[in-house]
Amino acid sequence: AKVLEAAGADVMVVECVPAELGKRLAEELTIPVIGIGAGPHCDGQVLVIQDMLGITPGKRPKFSRNFMEGQTSVQAAVRAYVDAVKSVSFPTEEHAF
């Protein structure tokens, strides 16, 4: 990761890595670390819209949560996701590897 940063990477996206690794990367790198299934300690979170709305075919990915559940619109679901990330109530250990 430090080699990529030194080579000029502006951001690092890590997916499906242990939460402790996501935390360590965020602490040790000066560039933003964006996580998807990488624990709550990354600098930012990303979740594709299909996972966010619970419409991914087949089994729900471990790192996702259906934010459409209990909402009346896609806009409300996206707002619920943003609020959950900002309040650090998503992702939780349940969503980590």
C-alpha positions as CSV (number, residue, x, y, z in Angstrom):
1,A,0.0,0.0,0.0
2,K,2.8,2.4,0.8
3,V,4.5,1.6,-2.5
4,L,1.2,2.5,-4.3
5,E,1.0,5.7,-2.3
6,A,4.6,6.6,-3.1
7,A,4.0,5.9,-6.8
8,G,1.3,8.6,-6.8
9,A,-1.9,6.9,-5.9
10,D,-4.5,9.5,-4.8
11,V,-6.9,7.1,-3.1
12,M,-7.0,3.4,-2.2
13,V,-10.2,1.3,-2.4
14,V,-10.1,-2.0,-0.4
15,E,-12.8,-4.6,-0.6
16,C,-13.5,-7.7,1.5
17,V,-10.5,-7.3,3.7
18,P,-10.4,-7.8,7.5
19,A,-11.6,-4.8,9.4
20,E,-8.2,-4.5,11.3
21,L,-6.4,-4.3,7.9
22,G,-8.8,-1.5,6.8
23,K,-8.1,0.3,10.1
24,R,-4.3,-0.1,9.8
25,L,-4.3,1.2,6.2
26,A,-6.4,4.2,7.1
27,E,-4.0,5.0,10.0
28,E,-0.8,4.5,8.1
29,L,-1.5,6.0,4.7
30,T,-1.8,9.7,4.0
31,I,-4.2,9.1,1.1
32,P,-7.9,8.3,1.7
33,V,-8.8,4.7,2.2
34,I,-12.3,3.8,1.0
35,G,-13.7,0.5,2.2
36,I,-16.3,-1.9,0.9
37,G,-16.5,-4.7,3.4
38,A,-13.3,-3.4,5.1
39,G,-14.7,-2.3,8.4
40,P,-15.8,1.0,9.9
41,H,-12.4,2.6,10.3
42,C,-11.7,3.4,6.7
43,D,-11.7,7.1,5.7
44,G,-14.9,6.5,3.6
45,Q,-17.3,3.8,2.6
46,V,-18.8,2.7,-0.7
47,L,-21.7,0.4,-1.4
48,V,-23.1,-0.2,-4.9
49,I,-26.7,0.9,-5.3
50,Q,-28.0,-2.6,-5.9
51,D,-26.6,-3.8,-2.6
52,M,-27.8,-0.7,-0.8
53,L,-31.3,-1.2,-2.1
54,G,-31.4,-4.9,-1.5
55,I,-31.9,-5.8,-5.1
56,T,-28.8,-7.8,-5.8
57,P,-29.8,-11.1,-7.3
58,G,-29.0,-14.1,-5.1
59,K,-27.4,-14.1,-1.7
60,R,-26.9,-10.7,-0.1
61,P,-23.1,-9.9,0.2
62,K,-21.9,-10.0,3.7
63,F,-20.6,-6.4,3.6
64,S,-24.0,-5.0,2.6
65,R,-27.2,-4.0,4.3
66,N,-30.7,-3.4,2.7
67,F,-31.2,0.3,3.3
68,M,-34.5,0.2,1.4
69,E,-36.0,-1.8,4.1
70,G,-38.4,0.4,6.1
71,Q,-38.0,3.3,3.6
72,T,-40.6,4.6,1.2
73,S,-38.3,5.9,-1.6
74,V,-34.8,5.3,-3.0
75,Q,-33.9,8.9,-1.9
76,A,-34.8,7.9,1.7
77,A,-32.8,4.7,1.5
78,V,-29.7,6.6,0.2
79,R,-30.2,9.2,3.0
80,A,-30.4,6.3,5.6
81,Y,-27.1,4.9,4.2
82,V,-25.3,8.3,4.4
83,D,-26.6,8.8,7.9
84,A,-25.5,5.3,9.0
85,V,-22.0,5.8,7.6
86,K,-21.6,9.3,9.2
87,S,-22.8,8.0,12.6
88,V,-20.5,4.9,12.2
89,S,-23.5,2.6,12.7
90,F,-22.6,1.0,9.3
91,P,-20.7,-1.0,8.7
92,T,-20.6,-3.0,11.8
93,E,-18.7,-6.2,12.8
94,E,-21.6,-8.1,11.1
95,H,-20.5,-6.6,7.7
96,A,-16.7,-7.2,8.2
97,F,-14.4,-10.0,7.3
